[in-house]
Amino acid sequence: MPLLNQTDLTPASFILNGIPGLEDMHIWISFPFCSMYVVALVGNCGLLYLIRFEDSLHRSMYYFLAMLSLTDLVMCSSTIPKALCIFWFNLKEIGFDECLVQMFFIHTFTGMESGVLMLMALDRFVAICYPLRYSAILTNDVIGKAGLATFLRAVLLIIPLIFITKQLPYCRGNMIHHTYCDQLSVAKLSCGNIKANIIYGLMVAFLIGGFDILCITVSYTMILRAVVSLSSADARQKAFSTCTAHICAIVFSYSPAFFCFFFNCFGGHTIPPSCHIIVANIYLLLPPTMNPIVYGVKTKQIRDCVMKILSGSKEIKSQSV
């Protein structure tokens, strides 16, 4: 019997089946997906524009927000356009290498999202606990190095996972019951041993998510202690109000992530696959959609910049008339 080489066991392409069991509903499911994606694009691009051109927003807090917006744009853009192609045009095929590239971007930038939220928590800690040294501690150089380190951490941890997945022999068909190339969904098509994928995937989740959650928890514990020690109720409210938008961003990001984690680990056959896939898409789409809205509503400086631009455009329009 001739031996099969790696090429024989590597499919040319995969078929992304969308949301199994809800194929007849794809066109209806696409409308909220598309609407949220448009809001995410407009909102995050708007934030990036404001932070780039408004001098009043050239501070560390807004530089970290720019990192979050850029991360959100890449994270949702790596999945939603392909999902919409599946829903609208039944274009389900994706090349093997293209699938691995999508997988790399998804897992890298979800890790980046967690890291940026952790950096923003540290930023709030320094701003509230060391306000007089805030500018001296969080210089542009420090912010740039922290952002680069967070990105490299995600890249260096995800590359081995992609390499392990690429080397697997695939002989269980090429149908992926998902809207995008999730690492575990792809690995399940292999007839080889996928224990390395499972163990390494969990290790990456704990190294990134566990470390970041620990840092966020410690930061907010110190912030709470500092806020409680303030003598004035107004000062306490003002200090903690600067954290409101960030706390909302944490909730929007980590809540779907925890649901996905528990579905994978404990859901088994008790939870319908369609429910898991919808939550997995919300995990990648909800933070990019909600973060610009929350920061726009909760951050006075951003609201002021928006009003300034709107009032300027009205003046130009009235002058032209």
C-alpha positions as CSV (number, residue, x, y, z in Angstrom):
1,M,0.0,0.0,0.0
2,P,1.6,3.3,-1.0
3,L,2.3,5.9,1.7
4,L,0.4,9.1,1.4
5,N,2.5,12.3,1.6
6,Q,1.4,15.5,3.3
7,T,0.2,17.0,0.0
8,D,-2.3,14.1,-0.4
9,L,-3.7,14.8,3.1
10,T,-3.9,18.6,2.7
11,P,-7.2,19.8,1.1
12,A,-7.0,22.5,-1.6
13,S,-9.9,24.3,0.1
14,F,-12.5,24.1,2.8
15,I,-16.3,24.7,2.7
16,L,-17.6,27.1,5.3
17,N,-21.2,25.9,5.9
18,G,-22.3,29.0,7.8
19,I,-24.7,28.3,10.7
20,P,-25.8,24.6,10.6
21,G,-29.5,24.1,11.1
22,L,-30.3,27.7,10.3
23,E,-29.5,27.7,6.6
24,D,-33.0,28.9,5.7
25,M,-32.5,31.9,8.0
26,H,-29.1,33.0,6.7
27,I,-30.6,35.9,4.8
28,W,-32.3,37.2,7.9
29,I,-29.3,36.6,10.1
30,S,-27.2,38.7,7.7
31,F,-29.1,41.9,8.4
32,P,-28.1,42.4,12.0
33,F,-24.6,41.1,11.1
34,C,-24.3,43.7,8.3
35,S,-25.8,46.5,10.4
36,M,-23.4,45.9,13.3
37,Y,-20.4,45.7,10.9
38,V,-21.3,49.0,9.3
39,V,-21.6,50.6,12.7
40,A,-18.3,49.1,13.7
41,L,-16.5,50.4,10.5
42,V,-18.0,53.9,10.8
43,G,-17.5,54.2,14.6
44,N,-14.0,53.0,14.8
45,C,-12.8,54.9,11.7
46,G,-14.4,58.0,13.2
47,L,-12.6,57.5,16.5
48,L,-9.3,57.0,14.6
49,Y,-9.9,60.2,12.7
50,L,-10.7,62.2,15.8
51,I,-7.7,60.9,17.7
52,R,-5.4,61.6,14.7
53,F,-6.5,65.2,14.0
54,E,-7.7,66.6,17.3
55,D,-4.9,67.9,19.5
56,S,-7.0,67.7,22.6
57,L,-7.0,63.9,22.2
58,H,-3.3,63.5,21.9
59,R,-3.0,61.8,25.3
60,S,-2.1,58.2,26.4
61,M,-5.8,57.3,27.1
62,Y,-6.8,58.1,23.6
63,Y,-3.7,56.5,22.0
64,F,-4.7,53.2,23.8
65,L,-8.2,53.8,22.5
66,A,-6.8,54.1,19.0
67,M,-5.1,50.8,19.4
68,L,-8.4,49.2,20.5
69,S,-10.2,50.7,17.5
70,L,-7.6,49.5,15.0
71,T,-7.7,46.0,16.6
72,D,-11.5,45.9,16.5
73,L,-11.4,46.9,12.8
74,V,-9.1,44.1,11.9
75,M,-10.9,41.6,14.1
76,C,-14.3,42.0,12.6
77,S,-13.1,42.6,9.1
78,S,-11.3,39.3,9.1
79,T,-14.6,37.4,9.5
80,I,-17.8,39.3,8.7
81,P,-17.2,40.0,5.0
82,K,-16.7,36.3,4.4
83,A,-19.8,35.5,6.6
84,L,-21.9,37.9,4.5
85,C,-20.7,36.3,1.3
86,I,-21.9,32.9,2.7
87,F,-25.3,34.4,3.7
88,W,-25.9,36.4,0.6
89,F,-24.2,34.7,-2.3
90,N,-23.6,31.1,-1.0
91,L,-19.8,31.6,-1.6
92,K,-18.7,29.0,0.9
93,E,-15.4,27.9,-0.4
94,I,-12.1,29.2,1.2
95,G,-8.6,28.1,0.2
96,F,-6.5,26.1,2.7
97,D,-3.8,28.8,3.0
98,E,-6.5,31.5,3.0
99,C,-8.2,29.7,5.9
100,L,-4.9,29.6,7.9
101,V,-4.4,33.3,7.3
102,Q,-7.9,34.1,8.5
103,M,-7.3,31.9,11.5
104,F,-4.1,33.8,12.3
105,F,-5.8,37.2,12.1
106,I,-8.7,36.1,14.2
107,H,-6.7,34.6,17.1
108,T,-3.9,37.2,17.0
109,F,-6.2,40.2,17.2
110,T,-8.6,38.6,19.8
111,G,-5.4,38.2,21.9
112,M,-4.4,41.8,21.0
113,E,-7.9,43.0,22.1
114,S,-7.4,41.5,25.5
115,G,-3.9,42.9,25.8
116,V,-5.1,46.5,24.9
117,L,-7.9,46.3,27.4
118,M,-5.3,45.3,30.0
119,L,-3.1,48.3,29.0
120,M,-6.1,50.6,29.3
121,A,-6.7,49.3,32.8
122,L,-3.1,50.1,33.7
123,D,-3.6,53.6,32.2
124,R,-6.6,54.2,34.4
125,F,-4.6,53.0,37.4
126,V,-1.8,55.4,36.8
127,A,-4.2,58.3,36.0
128,I,-6.1,57.8,39.3
129,C,-3.5,56.6,41.7
130,Y,-0.5,58.7,40.4
131,P,-2.2,61.7,38.7
132,L,0.8,64.1,39.1
133,R,3.2,61.6,37.4
134,Y,0.7,60.5,34.8
135,S,2.4,62.3,31.8
136,A,5.9,61.4,33.0
137,I,5.1,57.7,33.4
138,L,3.0,57.1,30.2
139,T,5.2,58.8,27.6
140,N,4.7,58.3,23.9
141,D,7.7,56.0,23.9
142,V,6.3,53.8,26.7
143,I,2.9,53.7,25.0
144,G,4.5,52.6,21.7
145,K,6.6,49.9,23.3
146,A,3.7,48.6,25.3
147,G,1.5,48.4,22.2
148,L,4.3,46.6,20.2
149,A,4.9,44.2,23.1
150,T,1.2,43.3,23.2
151,F,1.1,42.7,19.5
152,L,4.3,40.6,19.4
153,R,3.0,38.5,22.4
154,A,-0.1,37.6,20.4
155,V,1.8,36.9,17.2
156,L,4.5,34.7,18.8
157,L,1.9,32.7,20.7
158,I,-0.4,32.2,17.7
159,I,2.1,31.3,15.1
160,P,2.9,27.8,16.6
161,L,-0.8,27.1,16.8
162,I,-1.2,27.8,13.0
163,F,1.9,25.7,12.3
164,I,0.5,22.8,14.3
165,T,-2.8,23.0,12.5
166,K,-1.1,23.2,9.1
167,Q,0.8,20.0,9.7
168,L,-2.3,17.9,10.5
169,P,-3.4,15.3,8.0
170,Y,-7.0,16.0,6.8
171,C,-9.0,13.0,5.7
172,R,-12.5,13.7,7.3
173,G,-13.8,15.8,4.5
174,N,-13.5,19.6,4.1
175,M,-16.8,20.8,5.4
176,I,-16.4,23.3,8.3
177,H,-19.7,23.9,10.2
178,H,-18.9,27.6,11.0
179,T,-18.8,31.0,9.3
180,Y,-15.0,31.3,9.7
181,C,-11.9,29.2,10.2
182,D,-11.8,28.7,13.9
183,Q,-8.7,26.7,14.9
184,L,-10.6,23.9,16.7
185,S,-13.3,23.6,14.0
186,V,-10.5,23.1,11.4
187,A,-8.6,20.6,13.6
188,K,-11.6,18.4,14.0
189,L,-11.5,17.6,10.3
190,S,-8.1,15.9,10.9
191,C,-7.7,12.2,11.2
192,G,-4.5,12.8,13.2
193,N,-4.0,13.4,16.9
194,I,-5.3,16.9,17.8
195,K,-4.3,16.8,21.5
196,A,-1.5,19.3,20.8
197,N,-4.0,21.7,19.3
198,I,-6.3,21.5,22.3
199,I,-3.6,21.7,24.9
200,Y,-1.7,24.5,23.2
201,G,-4.9,26.4,22.5
202,L,-5.9,26.3,26.2
203,M,-2.4,27.3,27.2
204,V,-2.5,30.3,24.9
205,A,-6.0,31.3,26.3
206,F,-4.7,31.1,29.9
207,L,-1.4,32.9,29.1
208,I,-3.2,35.8,27.3
209,G,-6.7,35.9,28.9
210,G,-5.7,34.7,32.3
211,F,-2.8,37.1,32.6
212,D,-4.7,40.1,31.3
213,I,-7.7,39.5,33.6
214,L,-5.4,39.2,36.5
215,C,-3.8,42.6,35.7
216,I,-7.2,44.2,35.1
217,T,-8.5,42.8,38.4
218,V,-5.4,44.1,40.4
219,S,-5.6,47.5,38.6
220,Y,-9.2,48.0,39.5
221,T,-8.7,46.8,43.1
222,M,-6.1,49.5,43.5
223,I,-8.3,52.1,41.7
224,L,-11.2,51.2,44.0
225,R,-9.0,51.7,47.1
226,A,-7.8,55.0,45.8
227,V,-11.3,56.2,44.9
228,V,-12.8,55.2,48.3
229,S,-10.0,57.1,50.1
230,L,-11.0,60.4,48.5
231,S,-12.7,62.8,50.9
232,S,-15.2,64.4,48.5
233,A,-18.1,62.5,47.0
234,D,-17.8,64.6,43.8
235,A,-14.1,63.7,43.5
236,R,-14.9,60.0,43.9
237,Q,-17.7,60.1,41.3
238,K,-15.5,62.1,38.8
239,A,-12.5,59.7,39.3
240,F,-14.6,56.6,38.8
241,S,-16.5,58.0,35.9
242,T,-13.3,58.0,33.9
243,C,-13.4,54.2,34.1
244,T,-17.0,53.7,33.1
245,A,-16.4,53.3,29.3
246,H,-13.4,51.0,29.9
247,I,-15.5,48.8,32.2
248,C,-18.2,48.5,29.5
249,A,-15.6,47.6,26.9
250,I,-14.3,44.8,29.3
251,V,-17.9,43.5,29.7
252,F,-18.6,43.5,25.9
253,S,-15.3,41.8,25.2
254,Y,-15.0,39.1,27.9
255,S,-18.7,38.1,28.3
256,P,-19.0,36.5,24.8
257,A,-15.4,35.1,25.2
258,F,-16.4,33.3,28.5
259,F,-19.5,31.9,26.8
260,C,-17.4,30.5,23.9
261,F,-14.9,29.0,26.3
262,F,-17.6,27.2,28.4
263,F,-19.4,26.1,25.2
264,N,-16.2,24.5,24.0
265,C,-15.2,22.9,27.3
266,F,-18.6,21.9,28.9
267,G,-21.3,22.4,26.2
268,G,-20.8,19.1,24.5
269,H,-23.9,17.9,22.8
270,T,-26.3,19.7,25.1
271,I,-25.9,23.1,23.3
272,P,-27.0,23.3,19.6
273,P,-24.0,24.1,17.3
274,S,-26.0,27.0,15.8
275,C,-26.1,28.7,19.3
276,H,-22.3,28.2,19.7
277,I,-21.6,29.7,16.2
278,I,-23.8,32.7,16.7
279,V,-22.1,33.5,20.1
280,A,-18.7,33.0,18.4
281,N,-19.6,35.6,15.8
282,I,-21.0,38.0,18.5
283,Y,-17.7,37.6,20.3
284,L,-15.9,39.1,17.2
285,L,-18.6,41.6,16.3
286,L,-20.0,43.0,19.6
287,P,-16.9,44.8,20.9
288,P,-16.1,46.6,17.6
289,T,-19.7,47.7,17.4
290,M,-20.2,48.8,21.0
291,N,-16.8,50.3,21.9
292,P,-17.1,53.4,19.7
293,I,-20.6,54.0,20.9
294,V,-19.7,53.7,24.6
295,Y,-16.6,55.8,24.3
296,G,-18.5,58.4,22.3
297,V,-21.3,58.6,24.8
298,K,-19.3,58.3,28.0
299,T,-16.2,60.4,27.2
300,K,-16.7,64.2,27.3
301,Q,-13.6,65.1,25.3
302,I,-14.8,62.9,22.4
303,R,-18.3,64.3,22.6
304,D,-16.9,67.8,22.5
305,C,-14.7,67.0,19.5
306,V,-17.7,65.6,17.6
307,M,-19.9,68.6,18.5
308,K,-17.0,70.9,17.3
309,I,-16.9,69.2,14.0
310,L,-20.6,69.2,13.5
311,S,-20.9,72.9,14.5
312,G,-18.0,73.7,12.1
313,S,-19.7,71.9,9.2
314,K,-23.0,73.8,9.9
315,E,-21.2,77.1,9.9
316,I,-19.6,76.3,6.5
317,K,-23.0,75.2,5.1
318,S,-24.7,78.4,6.3
319,Q,-21.9,80.6,4.8
320,S,-22.2,78.8,1.5
321,V,-25.9,79.5,1.5
